[in-house]
Amino acid sequence: MKQNTSEMSVTYDAALYLRLSRDDVDIDGSAKTESNSISSQREMLRNFVKSQQDIQIFDIYVDDGYSGSNFDRPEFKRMTSDIEAGKVNCVIVKDLSRFGRDYIEAGRLIQKIYPAFHVRFIAITDNYDSLTADITESSLVVPIKNFVNDSYCRDISGKVRSQQNMKRENGEFIGAFAPYGYEKSEENRNQLVIDGYAADIVKKIFAWKIEGLSLGAIASRLNTLHVLCPKQYKLSKGINFQSGFDCTDEPKWSATQIKRILTNEVYIGTLVQGKQERISYKVKKRLDKPESEWVKVENTHEGIIRETDFAVVQRLLKYDGRASKTSDSSNLFAGYLFCGDCKAPMIRRVNKYKGKEKAFYICQTKNKGAGCTRHSIPEETLKTIVLKEIQTYSALFMDYDMVMTELQKMEVGYEQVVEYDTQIAKMQTEYNRYYALKNSLYDDLKEGLIDKSEFDEFRQIYGGKCDQIQQAIEGQKQIIKEMFQNGVAAAVQLEDWKKSLELKELDRNLLACAVDGIFVYENKKLEIVLRYQNVIDKMKVVYEFFAKEIVEKELMKEVV
């Protein structure tokens, strides 16, 4: 290239620009290419400057970990500020890809912006120097190389995304930071392992929620105890953690943080990933994806919270009652007590008489003057009835093993119990009725009682009913089968129910463990919907069958 001698006397204050990102990582996740490493770039650029008499280093600008798909990089912005301030009149990079892979913006900077500021641009390995380049190099070669770099960025982005999707499907964790309560395994960075200290905090959060504390109350308690919020905790461990929450220098938990933890399935050993997606490889902004496109894989790591407790908390969050004005916790029955007629939540009221307080519940609809009736019931009466109901079924659970042992001695199989189950029998009768109606349609069509469109319509209706009932029957049979094979321990947290036999007063933990809902009717009539109701119903069937078998056995003895 022919040099412009008129400019040979100019001394250039150069910005050495270095960049490295995951674009430069092999797709399989191996180490960064050495030729593109920051140390390698720095050495090359310094050696180049040493060979140039008219160039001196003003400063070195390093963007480590930033993509070349855009120019939103801190050190690049600092370099631009120095250029605009007149401190820098030369930019030197290893190659055009280190400068940036957005060919439109890169071309605008090199061909328009830098010349306007009289800034010389050098890409060493591309053998490009704006001072000596002819019009062909500036208008043709550089744009083509920038376009190739942009295409590479787009290609590598697609490959990275494909690999990430594969890892999600395989149940591998691909987030930059482990969720609070976990850390990344040293042996496998895509595997979550429990962080003992933070996991204990997570357990406390779930326990407090089950006890009835509001989200704000839990956050306040953690702040009072000076427990570091997730961001601060990770920073204290030397992790350069970034989050959407702005924590101050003091521990600061919020209700939003608490809710995020309480609703995150990661704590039961399930990974839910791919909730968001970048608009494009050039734009950092992420958009929410529909839930149907999320990638959910169960049993990917050790859970911190029992699935049953997690389910209880989700139900409490759905029907979360407001904390009272004098307490940070909800009342005992908040989220569980409903009017039997209008299904609205019951609200707690307290009467004071001669220094004594008496709490009772009334229908929320009636309280607002919007119809319905009071359905009033004293709190102590409610506690007594519910506790007695739970204890009755607790005793049933405790005796179940004995019954099953005796049935096995009698060589009774679950098929015999299924045949005895009146609920299954009723559903089978209903199935047979719809099946017969479906079959009779052919005769009705043949005889002209219905036309083809009516035939198709009724056939679809009756067929759907048959499928629905058959699924229900199979579900009922499966419960009995599993009880014969595995007992009830697999489906029911028996330890929680055992504790009820020792309790003299109902508490929040037992209520959450045993009850799904309580419906109050007039005259203090209650409908208590217990958790594992299907299991309980089948246990009743087993007990009735067992009693029948015992009676028949005794009768046979008398005959003999």
C-alpha positions as CSV (number, residue, x, y, z in Angstrom):
1,M,0.0,0.0,0.0
2,K,1.2,3.5,-0.9
3,Q,1.6,5.7,2.2
4,N,0.4,9.3,2.5
5,T,3.7,11.1,3.3
6,S,1.9,14.2,4.4
7,E,0.6,12.3,7.5
8,M,3.8,10.5,8.4
9,S,4.7,13.1,11.1
10,V,1.4,12.5,13.0
11,T,1.7,10.7,16.3
12,Y,-1.3,8.5,17.1
13,D,-2.6,7.9,20.6
14,A,-3.9,4.4,20.3
15,A,-6.7,2.5,22.0
16,L,-6.0,-1.2,22.1
17,Y,-9.3,-2.9,22.1
18,L,-9.6,-6.5,23.2
19,R,-12.8,-8.7,23.4
20,L,-13.7,-12.2,24.2
21,S,-17.0,-13.9,24.7
22,R,-18.7,-17.3,24.7
23,D,-18.9,-16.9,20.9
24,D,-15.3,-17.9,21.0
25,V,-16.0,-21.1,23.0
26,D,-16.2,-24.3,21.2
27,I,-19.8,-25.6,20.9
28,D,-19.1,-28.5,23.1
29,G,-18.2,-26.2,25.9
30,S,-14.4,-26.7,25.8
31,A,-11.9,-24.1,26.7
32,K,-11.6,-20.8,24.9
33,T,-9.4,-20.8,21.8
34,E,-5.9,-19.7,22.8
35,S,-5.4,-17.5,19.8
36,N,-8.4,-15.4,20.9
37,S,-7.6,-15.2,24.6
38,I,-7.2,-11.8,26.2
39,S,-3.5,-12.4,27.0
40,S,-2.8,-13.4,23.4
41,Q,-4.6,-10.4,22.0
42,R,-2.8,-8.0,24.4
43,E,0.6,-9.4,23.5
44,M,-0.1,-9.2,19.7
45,L,-1.3,-5.6,19.9
46,R,1.6,-4.5,22.1
47,N,4.2,-6.0,19.8
48,F,2.5,-4.3,16.8
49,V,2.7,-0.9,18.5
50,K,6.4,-1.5,19.3
51,S,7.0,-1.9,15.6
52,Q,5.3,1.4,14.7
53,Q,7.2,4.6,15.3
54,D,4.2,6.8,14.9
55,I,1.9,5.0,17.4
56,Q,1.9,5.1,21.2
57,I,-0.5,3.3,23.6
58,F,-3.0,5.6,25.3
59,D,-5.0,2.9,27.1
60,I,-6.1,-0.7,26.8
61,Y,-9.8,-1.5,26.8
62,V,-10.9,-5.1,27.6
63,D,-14.5,-6.5,27.3
64,D,-14.2,-10.0,28.6
65,G,-17.4,-12.0,28.4
66,Y,-19.3,-9.8,26.0
67,S,-20.8,-10.8,22.7
68,G,-19.7,-9.2,19.5
69,S,-23.3,-9.2,18.2
70,N,-23.8,-5.7,19.4
71,F,-21.8,-2.8,20.8
72,D,-23.4,-2.5,24.2
73,R,-20.2,-3.2,26.1
74,P,-18.8,-1.1,29.0
75,E,-15.2,-0.8,27.8
76,F,-16.2,-0.1,24.2
77,K,-18.4,2.7,25.5
78,R,-15.5,4.0,27.5
79,M,-13.3,4.0,24.5
80,T,-15.9,5.8,22.4
81,S,-16.1,8.5,25.1
82,D,-12.3,8.9,25.0
83,I,-12.5,9.2,21.2
84,E,-15.2,11.9,21.4
85,A,-13.1,13.7,24.0
86,G,-10.2,13.8,21.6
87,K,-8.0,11.6,23.7
88,V,-7.8,8.7,21.2
89,N,-7.2,9.0,17.5
90,C,-6.3,5.4,16.7
91,V,-8.1,2.1,17.4
92,I,-6.2,-1.2,17.1
93,V,-7.8,-4.6,17.2
94,K,-6.5,-8.1,16.5
95,D,-9.1,-8.6,13.7
96,L,-12.5,-7.3,12.7
97,S,-14.3,-10.0,14.6
98,R,-12.8,-8.7,17.9
99,F,-14.2,-5.3,17.1
100,G,-17.7,-6.6,16.5
101,R,-19.8,-9.0,14.5
102,D,-22.7,-6.7,13.7
103,Y,-21.6,-5.9,10.1
104,I,-24.0,-2.9,9.7
105,E,-22.9,-1.1,12.9
106,A,-19.2,-2.1,12.4
107,G,-19.3,-0.7,8.9
108,R,-20.9,2.5,10.1
109,L,-18.2,3.0,12.7
110,I,-15.2,2.2,10.5
111,Q,-16.4,3.9,7.3
112,K,-18.3,7.0,8.7
113,I,-17.9,7.7,12.4
114,Y,-14.1,7.2,12.9
115,P,-13.2,9.2,9.7
116,A,-15.4,12.0,11.0
117,F,-13.3,12.1,14.2
118,H,-10.0,11.6,12.2
119,V,-9.5,8.2,13.9
120,R,-7.2,5.7,12.3
121,F,-8.5,2.1,12.5
122,I,-6.2,-1.0,12.3
123,A,-7.2,-4.7,12.2
124,I,-3.9,-6.5,12.3
125,T,-4.6,-10.0,11.1
126,D,-7.0,-8.7,8.5
127,N,-4.2,-6.5,7.2
128,Y,-6.4,-3.5,7.2
129,D,-5.2,0.1,8.1
130,S,-7.6,2.9,7.3
131,L,-4.6,5.2,6.8
132,T,-3.2,3.3,3.8
133,A,-6.3,1.4,2.6
134,D,-7.5,2.2,-0.9
135,I,-11.2,2.6,-1.8
136,T,-11.6,-1.1,-2.8
137,E,-10.5,-2.3,0.7
138,S,-12.7,0.2,2.5
139,S,-15.9,-0.1,0.4
140,L,-15.7,-3.8,-0.5
141,V,-13.3,-6.0,1.5
142,V,-14.1,-4.6,5.0
143,P,-18.0,-4.9,4.5
144,I,-17.6,-8.4,3.2
145,K,-15.4,-9.5,6.2
146,N,-17.9,-7.8,8.6
147,F,-20.8,-9.7,6.9
148,V,-18.9,-13.0,7.3
149,N,-18.3,-12.2,11.0
150,D,-22.0,-11.4,11.5
151,S,-23.0,-14.6,9.8
152,Y,-20.6,-16.5,12.0
153,C,-22.2,-14.9,15.1
154,R,-25.7,-15.9,13.9
155,D,-24.5,-19.4,13.2
156,I,-22.8,-19.9,16.5
157,S,-25.8,-18.4,18.3
158,G,-28.1,-21.0,16.7
159,K,-25.7,-23.8,17.6
160,V,-25.5,-22.7,21.2
161,R,-29.2,-22.4,21.5
162,S,-29.6,-25.9,20.0
163,Q,-27.1,-27.3,22.5
164,Q,-28.9,-25.5,25.4
165,N,-32.2,-27.0,24.4
166,M,-30.7,-30.5,24.4
167,K,-29.3,-29.9,27.8
168,R,-32.7,-28.7,29.1
169,E,-34.4,-31.8,27.7
170,N,-31.8,-34.0,29.5
171,G,-32.5,-32.3,32.8
172,E,-29.2,-30.4,33.0
173,F,-29.2,-27.0,34.6
174,I,-27.9,-24.3,32.2
175,G,-28.5,-21.1,34.2
176,A,-25.6,-18.8,34.9
177,F,-26.4,-18.9,38.7
178,A,-27.8,-21.7,40.8
179,P,-31.2,-21.0,42.5
180,Y,-31.0,-19.9,46.2
181,G,-30.6,-23.0,48.3
182,Y,-28.4,-24.8,45.7
183,E,-25.0,-24.4,44.1
184,K,-23.4,-25.9,41.1
185,S,-21.5,-29.2,41.5
186,E,-17.8,-28.9,41.2
187,E,-17.6,-32.1,39.2
188,N,-20.5,-31.2,36.9
189,R,-21.5,-27.5,36.4
190,N,-24.8,-28.6,34.9
191,Q,-25.8,-30.4,38.1
192,L,-27.4,-28.7,41.2
193,V,-26.3,-29.8,44.7
194,I,-27.7,-28.5,48.0
195,D,-26.2,-25.5,49.8
196,G,-26.7,-26.5,53.4
197,Y,-27.1,-23.0,54.9
198,A,-29.4,-21.6,52.2
199,A,-31.4,-24.8,52.1
200,D,-32.2,-24.4,55.8
201,I,-33.5,-20.9,55.1
202,V,-35.7,-22.3,52.3
203,K,-37.1,-24.9,54.7
204,K,-37.9,-22.2,57.2
205,I,-39.7,-20.1,54.5
206,F,-41.9,-23.1,53.6
207,A,-42.6,-24.0,57.2
208,W,-43.6,-20.4,58.1
209,K,-45.9,-20.3,55.2
210,I,-47.6,-23.5,56.3
211,E,-47.9,-22.1,59.8
212,G,-49.9,-19.2,58.4
213,L,-47.4,-16.3,58.0
214,S,-48.1,-13.9,55.2
215,L,-45.4,-13.3,52.5
216,G,-44.6,-9.9,53.9
217,A,-44.3,-11.3,57.5
218,I,-41.9,-14.0,56.3
219,A,-39.7,-11.3,54.6
220,S,-39.9,-9.2,57.7
221,R,-38.8,-12.1,60.0
222,L,-35.8,-12.9,57.8
223,N,-34.8,-9.2,57.8
224,T,-35.1,-9.0,61.6
225,L,-32.9,-12.1,61.9
226,H,-30.4,-10.4,59.6
227,V,-30.5,-13.2,57.0
228,L,-28.8,-12.1,53.8
229,C,-31.1,-11.9,50.8
230,P,-30.2,-14.2,47.9
231,K,-28.2,-11.6,46.0
232,Q,-26.2,-10.6,49.1
233,Y,-25.7,-14.2,50.1
234,K,-24.2,-15.1,46.7
235,L,-22.0,-12.0,46.7
236,S,-20.7,-13.0,50.2
237,K,-19.6,-16.3,48.7
238,G,-17.6,-14.5,46.0
239,I,-20.1,-15.0,43.2
240,N,-20.6,-12.1,40.8
241,F,-24.4,-12.5,41.0
242,Q,-26.9,-10.4,39.2
243,S,-30.6,-10.4,39.8
244,G,-33.7,-8.4,39.2
245,F,-33.8,-7.4,42.8
246,D,-32.0,-4.4,44.1
247,C,-30.7,-5.3,47.5
248,T,-29.3,-2.5,49.7
249,D,-26.2,-2.8,51.9
250,E,-28.5,-4.2,54.7
251,P,-30.3,-7.6,54.4
252,K,-33.5,-6.9,52.5
253,W,-36.0,-9.6,51.7
254,S,-39.3,-8.8,50.0
255,A,-42.7,-10.5,49.6
256,T,-41.9,-10.9,45.9
257,Q,-38.7,-12.8,46.7
258,I,-40.5,-15.0,49.1
259,K,-43.3,-15.8,46.6
260,R,-40.7,-16.7,43.9
261,I,-39.1,-19.2,46.3
262,L,-42.4,-20.7,47.4
263,T,-43.6,-21.3,43.8
264,N,-40.3,-22.6,42.4
265,E,-40.5,-26.4,41.6
266,V,-36.7,-26.6,41.8
267,Y,-37.1,-27.2,45.6
268,I,-38.9,-30.5,45.0
269,G,-36.2,-31.7,42.5
270,T,-37.8,-30.5,39.3
271,L,-36.2,-28.3,36.8
272,V,-38.4,-25.9,34.8
273,Q,-36.3,-24.1,32.2
274,G,-36.8,-22.2,28.9
275,K,-39.4,-19.8,30.3
276,Q,-37.9,-16.9,28.3
277,E,-36.1,-16.5,24.9
278,R,-34.0,-13.7,23.4
279,I,-35.6,-11.8,20.5
280,S,-32.5,-12.5,18.4
281,Y,-28.8,-13.0,18.7
282,K,-28.3,-9.2,18.4
283,V,-30.8,-8.2,21.0
284,K,-30.4,-8.9,24.7
285,K,-34.1,-8.4,25.6
286,R,-35.9,-11.6,26.5
287,L,-39.5,-12.4,25.9
288,D,-41.7,-14.7,28.0
289,K,-42.6,-18.0,26.3
290,P,-46.0,-19.7,26.8
291,E,-46.1,-22.3,29.5
292,S,-46.7,-25.1,27.0
293,E,-43.2,-24.5,25.6
294,W,-41.4,-24.6,29.0
295,V,-39.0,-27.6,29.5
296,K,-39.9,-29.4,32.7
297,V,-37.9,-32.4,33.9
298,E,-38.6,-34.1,37.2
299,N,-36.1,-35.8,39.6
300,T,-33.0,-34.0,38.2
301,H,-31.5,-33.3,41.6
302,E,-32.1,-33.7,45.4
303,G,-35.1,-31.8,46.6
304,I,-35.2,-29.6,49.7
305,I,-38.9,-29.6,50.2
306,R,-41.3,-32.6,50.3
307,E,-43.7,-32.6,47.4
308,T,-46.7,-32.8,49.8
309,D,-45.5,-29.7,51.6
310,F,-45.0,-27.9,48.3
311,A,-48.5,-28.8,47.2
312,V,-49.9,-27.5,50.5
313,V,-48.1,-24.2,50.0
314,Q,-49.4,-23.8,46.5
315,R,-53.0,-24.2,47.7
316,L,-52.4,-21.8,50.6
317,L,-51.0,-19.2,48.1
318,K,-54.1,-19.6,46.0
319,Y,-56.5,-19.0,48.9
320,D,-54.1,-16.9,51.0
321,G,-56.0,-15.1,53.7
322,R,-55.1,-11.6,54.8
323,A,-53.1,-11.4,58.0
324,S,-55.0,-9.8,60.9
325,K,-54.3,-6.2,62.0
326,T,-52.7,-7.4,65.2
327,S,-50.7,-10.3,63.9
328,D,-48.3,-11.2,61.1
329,S,-50.0,-14.5,60.5
330,S,-53.3,-15.6,59.0
331,N,-55.9,-17.1,61.3
332,L,-55.8,-20.9,61.7
333,F,-58.4,-21.7,59.1
334,A,-57.4,-19.1,56.5
335,G,-57.5,-20.7,53.0
336,Y,-59.4,-23.8,54.2
337,L,-62.8,-22.6,55.4
338,F,-65.7,-21.9,53.0
339,C,-69.4,-21.4,53.0
340,G,-71.1,-24.6,52.1
341,D,-73.8,-22.8,50.0
342,C,-72.2,-19.9,48.2
343,K,-68.6,-21.3,48.5
344,A,-67.2,-17.9,49.6
345,P,-64.5,-17.9,52.2
346,M,-65.6,-17.7,55.9
347,I,-64.3,-14.7,57.8
348,R,-63.2,-14.6,61.5
349,R,-64.9,-12.3,64.0
350,V,-64.2,-11.8,67.7
351,N,-66.7,-10.9,70.3
352,K,-65.6,-9.5,73.7
353,Y,-67.8,-10.0,76.7
354,K,-66.7,-9.5,80.4
355,G,-63.1,-9.4,79.4
356,K,-63.3,-12.7,77.5
357,E,-62.9,-13.1,73.8
358,K,-65.0,-15.6,71.7
359,A,-64.0,-16.1,68.1
360,F,-66.4,-17.4,65.4
361,Y,-66.7,-17.6,61.6
362,I,-69.4,-16.2,59.3
363,C,-70.0,-16.2,55.6
364,Q,-68.1,-13.5,53.8
365,T,-71.0,-13.0,51.3
366,K,-73.5,-12.4,54.2
367,N,-71.0,-10.1,55.9
368,K,-71.0,-7.9,52.8
369,G,-74.8,-7.8,52.8
370,A,-74.8,-9.5,49.4
371,G,-77.2,-12.4,50.2
372,C,-76.6,-15.9,51.6
373,T,-76.9,-16.5,55.4
374,R,-74.5,-16.3,58.3
375,H,-73.5,-20.0,58.6
376,S,-72.0,-19.0,62.0
377,I,-69.8,-21.5,63.8
378,P,-67.6,-20.9,66.9
379,E,-63.9,-21.4,66.4
380,E,-63.5,-23.8,69.3
381,T,-66.3,-26.0,68.0
382,L,-64.7,-26.0,64.6
383,K,-61.3,-27.0,66.1
384,T,-62.8,-29.9,68.1
385,I,-64.8,-31.3,65.2
386,V,-61.9,-31.1,62.6
387,L,-59.4,-32.6,65.0
388,K,-61.7,-35.5,65.9
389,E,-62.2,-36.2,62.2
390,I,-58.5,-36.2,61.5
391,Q,-57.8,-38.5,64.5
392,T,-60.5,-40.9,63.3
393,Y,-58.8,-41.4,60.0
394,S,-55.3,-41.4,61.6
395,A,-56.3,-44.4,63.6
396,L,-57.6,-46.0,60.4
397,F,-54.2,-45.5,58.7
398,M,-52.4,-47.0,61.7
399,D,-54.5,-50.2,61.6
400,Y,-54.3,-50.6,57.8
401,D,-51.1,-52.7,57.9
402,M,-52.8,-55.3,60.2
403,V,-55.8,-55.5,57.9
404,M,-53.6,-56.0,54.8
405,T,-51.6,-58.7,56.6
406,E,-54.7,-60.6,57.5
407,L,-56.1,-60.3,53.9
408,Q,-52.9,-61.7,52.5
409,K,-53.1,-64.6,54.9
410,M,-56.5,-65.3,53.5
411,E,-55.0,-65.1,50.0
412,V,-57.2,-62.3,49.0
413,G,-56.2,-60.3,45.9
414,Y,-57.0,-56.7,44.9
415,E,-59.3,-58.0,42.1
416,Q,-61.7,-59.4,44.8
417,V,-61.8,-56.0,46.5
418,V,-62.4,-54.3,43.2
419,E,-65.5,-56.5,42.6
420,Y,-66.8,-55.6,46.1
421,D,-66.3,-51.8,45.6
422,T,-69.9,-50.4,45.2
423,Q,-68.6,-47.1,43.8
424,I,-66.8,-49.0,41.0
425,A,-69.8,-51.1,40.4
426,K,-72.0,-48.0,40.0
427,M,-69.6,-46.5,37.5
428,Q,-69.5,-49.8,35.6
429,T,-73.3,-49.8,35.4
430,E,-73.3,-46.3,34.0
431,Y,-70.6,-47.3,31.5
432,N,-72.7,-50.2,30.3
433,R,-75.7,-47.9,29.9
434,Y,-73.8,-45.4,27.6
435,Y,-72.1,-48.3,25.8
436,A,-75.5,-49.8,25.0
437,L,-76.9,-46.4,23.9
438,K,-73.9,-46.0,21.6
439,N,-74.5,-49.4,20.0
440,S,-78.2,-48.8,19.6
441,L,-77.5,-45.8,17.3
442,Y,-76.8,-48.1,14.4
443,D,-80.3,-49.6,14.6
444,D,-81.8,-46.1,14.9
445,L,-79.9,-44.9,11.8
446,K,-80.9,-48.0,9.9
447,E,-84.6,-47.6,10.8
448,G,-84.5,-43.9,9.9
449,L,-85.2,-42.7,13.5
450,I,-82.1,-40.4,13.2
451,D,-80.1,-39.0,10.3
452,K,-76.4,-39.3,9.6
453,S,-75.5,-36.0,11.4
454,E,-77.5,-37.0,14.5
455,F,-75.8,-40.4,14.4
456,D,-72.3,-38.8,14.4
457,E,-73.3,-36.3,17.1
458,F,-74.7,-38.9,19.5
459,R,-72.0,-41.4,18.8
460,Q,-69.4,-38.8,19.8
461,I,-71.3,-37.9,23.0
462,Y,-71.8,-41.5,24.1
463,G,-68.3,-42.5,23.1
464,G,-66.9,-39.6,25.1
465,K,-69.0,-40.5,28.2
466,C,-67.7,-44.1,27.9
467,D,-64.1,-43.0,27.7
468,Q,-64.6,-40.6,30.7
469,I,-66.2,-43.3,32.9
470,Q,-63.6,-45.9,31.9
471,Q,-60.8,-43.7,32.9
472,A,-62.5,-43.0,36.3
473,I,-62.9,-46.8,36.8
474,E,-59.3,-47.5,36.0
475,G,-58.2,-44.7,38.4
476,Q,-60.3,-46.3,41.2
477,K,-58.9,-49.7,40.5
478,Q,-55.3,-48.4,40.4
479,I,-55.7,-47.0,43.9
480,I,-56.7,-50.4,45.3
481,K,-53.9,-52.1,43.4
482,E,-51.3,-49.8,44.7
483,M,-52.6,-50.2,48.2
484,F,-52.2,-54.0,47.9
485,Q,-48.7,-53.7,46.4
486,N,-47.2,-50.7,48.3
487,G,-49.6,-50.0,51.2
488,V,-50.5,-46.4,51.8
489,A,-47.1,-45.1,52.9
490,A,-46.2,-44.2,49.4
491,A,-49.1,-41.9,48.9
492,V,-49.6,-40.6,52.4
493,Q,-47.2,-38.9,54.9
494,L,-48.1,-41.2,57.7
495,E,-45.7,-39.6,60.2
496,D,-47.7,-36.4,60.0
497,W,-51.0,-38.2,60.6
498,K,-49.5,-40.2,63.6
499,K,-48.8,-36.9,65.4
500,S,-52.5,-36.0,65.3
501,L,-53.2,-38.9,67.8
502,E,-51.1,-37.2,70.4
503,L,-52.4,-33.7,69.9
504,K,-55.1,-32.2,72.1
505,E,-55.6,-29.1,70.0
506,L,-55.6,-28.6,66.2
507,D,-52.7,-26.6,64.8
508,R,-51.8,-25.2,61.4
509,N,-49.3,-27.9,60.5
510,L,-51.8,-30.7,61.0
511,L,-54.5,-28.8,59.2
512,A,-52.2,-28.3,56.2
513,C,-51.1,-31.9,56.2
514,A,-54.6,-33.5,56.5
515,V,-57.2,-31.2,55.1
516,D,-58.0,-29.8,51.6
517,G,-61.1,-27.8,52.5
518,I,-63.9,-27.4,55.1
519,F,-67.4,-26.3,54.0
520,V,-69.8,-24.9,56.7
521,Y,-73.6,-25.2,56.3
522,E,-76.3,-23.9,58.6
523,N,-76.8,-25.5,62.0
524,K,-73.1,-26.1,62.3
525,K,-73.1,-28.9,59.8
526,L,-69.6,-29.5,58.3
527,E,-68.3,-31.2,55.2
528,I,-64.6,-31.9,55.7
529,V,-62.6,-32.7,52.6
530,L,-59.5,-34.6,53.6
531,R,-56.3,-34.9,51.7
532,Y,-55.9,-38.4,50.2
533,Q,-59.7,-38.7,50.2
534,N,-59.6,-41.3,47.4
535,V,-57.1,-43.4,49.5
536,I,-59.3,-43.0,52.5
537,D,-62.4,-44.0,50.6
538,K,-60.7,-47.2,49.3
539,M,-59.4,-48.0,52.8
540,K,-63.0,-48.0,53.9
541,V,-63.8,-50.5,51.2
542,V,-60.9,-52.7,52.2
543,Y,-62.1,-52.6,55.8
544,E,-65.7,-53.4,54.9
545,F,-64.4,-56.3,52.7
546,F,-62.2,-57.5,55.5
547,A,-65.1,-57.5,58.0
548,K,-67.3,-59.4,55.5
549,E,-64.6,-62.0,55.0
550,I,-64.2,-62.5,58.7
551,V,-67.9,-63.0,59.2
552,E,-68.1,-65.5,56.3
553,K,-65.0,-67.3,57.8
554,E,-66.7,-67.6,61.2
555,L,-70.0,-68.8,59.6
556,M,-68.0,-71.5,57.7
557,K,-66.5,-72.6,61.0
558,E,-70.0,-72.9,62.5
559,V,-71.2,-75.0,59.5
560,V,-68.3,-77.3,59.8
